[in-house]
Amino acid sequence: MAKVELKQPVVKEIAELLDGAASAVVVDYRGLTVEQDTILRKQLREAGVTYKVYKNTMIRFAAKGTAFEALNPDLEGPTALAVSKTDATAPARVLANFAKTADKLELKAGVVEGTYYDSKGIQVIATIPSREELLGKLLGSIQSPIANLARVLNQISESKASEA
């Protein structure tokens, strides 16, 4: 069996992973202990992020002709790929938070919703809250004035009832 035939399924797997993905982040994982890597993988899994180590050439072939092709210059040395199909900021957010405790983990670059970001840009993307957090804040800001109005009307009715 030729080497190409062995590599084609891996390239296809990466292409399917990237197809329809909201974001992908590449990281250098050198120096992480097994324990740290296990914790990182668990956190990423809980956030709905697929995290795998692939050969750089395989990622290049799979990303050819997509927005993720912009990652090619950053595919040097050991590379792990974190991909999310639902939450565009999840890979960057989880990896950046983990990198605070594991200084060996280095965010190289990423593509978020079709736009390429270098390592500094990915750090900024990591500060954006998740969609659920943003919706919660929006709902809270919408409910606050209504709740305040209800309290004021209730106090007015109670004061009028006590006067009568």
C-alpha positions as CSV (number, residue, x, y, z in Angstrom):
1,M,0.0,0.0,0.0
2,A,1.4,3.4,-1.0
3,K,1.9,6.1,1.6
4,V,-0.5,8.4,-0.2
5,E,-3.3,5.9,0.3
6,L,-2.6,5.8,4.0
7,K,-2.7,9.6,4.3
8,Q,-5.8,10.3,2.3
9,P,-8.2,9.2,5.1
10,V,-6.4,11.5,7.5
11,V,-6.7,14.4,5.1
12,K,-10.3,13.6,4.5
13,E,-10.9,13.5,8.3
14,I,-9.3,17.0,8.7
15,A,-11.3,18.4,5.8
16,E,-14.5,17.1,7.3
17,L,-13.6,18.6,10.6
18,L,-12.9,22.0,9.0
19,D,-16.0,21.9,6.8
20,G,-18.6,24.2,8.4
21,A,-16.3,25.0,11.3
22,A,-16.9,28.4,13.0
23,S,-13.3,28.6,14.1
24,A,-10.0,26.7,14.2
25,V,-7.0,27.5,16.4
26,V,-3.5,26.0,16.0
27,V,-1.3,25.7,19.1
28,D,2.2,24.5,20.0
29,Y,1.8,22.0,22.8
30,R,5.5,21.2,23.3
31,G,6.4,20.9,27.0
32,L,2.9,20.0,28.3
33,T,2.8,17.1,30.7
34,V,0.5,14.2,30.2
35,E,-1.6,15.4,33.1
36,Q,-1.9,18.9,31.7
37,D,-2.8,17.6,28.3
38,T,-5.5,15.4,29.7
39,I,-7.0,18.3,31.6
40,L,-6.8,20.5,28.5
41,R,-8.5,17.9,26.3
42,K,-11.3,17.5,29.0
43,Q,-11.9,21.3,29.1
44,L,-12.1,21.5,25.3
45,R,-14.4,18.5,25.1
46,E,-16.8,20.1,27.6
47,A,-16.8,23.3,25.5
48,G,-17.7,21.3,22.4
49,V,-14.3,21.7,20.8
50,T,-12.5,19.0,18.8
51,Y,-8.8,18.9,19.6
52,K,-6.3,16.7,17.8
53,V,-2.7,16.6,16.8
54,Y,-2.1,16.3,13.1
55,K,0.9,16.5,10.8
56,N,1.3,20.0,9.4
57,T,1.3,18.8,5.8
58,M,-2.0,16.9,6.3
59,I,-3.6,20.1,7.6
60,R,-2.2,22.0,4.6
61,F,-3.7,19.6,2.2
62,A,-7.1,19.5,4.0
63,A,-7.3,23.4,4.3
64,K,-6.4,24.0,0.6
65,G,-9.1,26.2,-1.0
66,T,-10.7,27.1,2.3
67,A,-10.5,30.1,4.7
68,F,-8.3,27.9,6.9
69,E,-5.6,27.9,4.3
70,A,-4.4,31.2,5.9
71,L,-3.0,29.1,8.8
72,N,-0.3,27.6,6.5
73,P,2.5,29.9,7.6
74,D,1.9,29.0,11.2
75,L,2.1,25.2,10.6
76,E,5.6,24.8,11.8
77,G,6.8,22.4,14.5
78,P,4.4,20.3,16.6
79,T,0.9,21.5,16.0
80,A,-2.4,20.7,17.5
81,L,-5.7,21.8,16.0
82,A,-8.7,22.9,18.0
83,V,-11.9,23.3,16.0
84,S,-15.4,24.4,17.0
85,K,-18.4,24.2,14.7
86,T,-20.8,26.0,17.0
87,D,-19.1,28.6,19.3
88,A,-16.6,30.6,17.3
89,T,-14.7,31.9,20.4
90,A,-14.7,28.6,22.4
91,P,-11.3,27.2,21.1
92,A,-9.5,30.5,21.7
93,R,-11.1,31.1,25.0
94,V,-10.5,27.6,26.5
95,L,-6.9,27.5,25.2
96,A,-6.0,31.0,26.4
97,N,-7.4,30.3,29.8
98,F,-5.5,27.1,30.0
99,A,-2.3,28.8,28.8
100,K,-2.4,31.0,31.9
101,T,-1.7,28.0,34.1
102,A,0.4,26.1,31.5
103,D,3.0,28.5,30.2
104,K,4.3,25.9,27.7
105,L,1.1,26.0,25.6
106,E,1.5,28.6,22.9
107,L,-1.3,29.8,20.7
108,K,0.1,30.2,17.2
109,A,-2.9,31.6,15.2
110,G,-6.5,30.9,14.2
111,V,-9.3,31.5,11.8
112,V,-12.5,32.7,13.4
113,E,-15.6,33.0,11.1
114,G,-13.4,33.2,8.0
115,T,-11.0,35.8,9.3
116,Y,-7.3,35.0,10.1
117,Y,-5.8,36.1,13.4
118,D,-2.2,35.9,14.5
119,S,-1.3,34.9,18.1
120,K,-2.1,38.4,19.4
121,G,-5.4,38.5,17.6
122,I,-6.4,35.1,19.0
123,Q,-5.6,36.4,22.5
124,V,-8.1,39.2,21.9
125,I,-10.7,36.8,20.5
126,A,-10.2,34.7,23.7
127,T,-11.5,37.6,25.8
128,I,-14.9,37.7,24.0
129,P,-17.5,35.9,26.2
130,S,-19.5,33.0,24.8
131,R,-22.8,33.5,23.0
132,E,-24.7,32.2,26.0
133,E,-23.0,34.7,28.3
134,L,-23.7,37.5,25.9
135,L,-27.4,36.5,25.6
136,G,-27.7,36.3,29.4
137,K,-26.3,39.8,29.7
138,L,-28.7,41.1,27.1
139,L,-31.6,39.4,28.7
140,G,-30.6,40.8,32.1
141,S,-30.3,44.3,30.7
142,I,-33.8,44.0,29.1
143,Q,-35.4,42.6,32.3
144,S,-33.9,45.2,34.6
145,P,-36.0,48.2,33.6
146,I,-39.2,46.1,33.6
147,A,-38.4,44.7,37.1
148,N,-37.7,48.2,38.4
149,L,-41.0,49.5,37.0
150,A,-42.9,46.6,38.6
151,R,-41.3,47.4,42.0
152,V,-42.1,51.1,41.7
153,L,-45.7,50.4,40.7
154,N,-46.0,47.9,43.6
155,Q,-44.7,50.4,46.1
156,I,-47.1,53.1,44.8
157,S,-50.1,50.7,45.2
158,E,-48.9,49.6,48.6
159,S,-48.6,53.3,49.8
160,K,-52.1,54.1,48.4
161,A,-53.5,51.0,50.1
162,S,-52.0,52.0,53.5
163,E,-53.4,55.6,53.1
164,A,-56.9,54.3,52.5
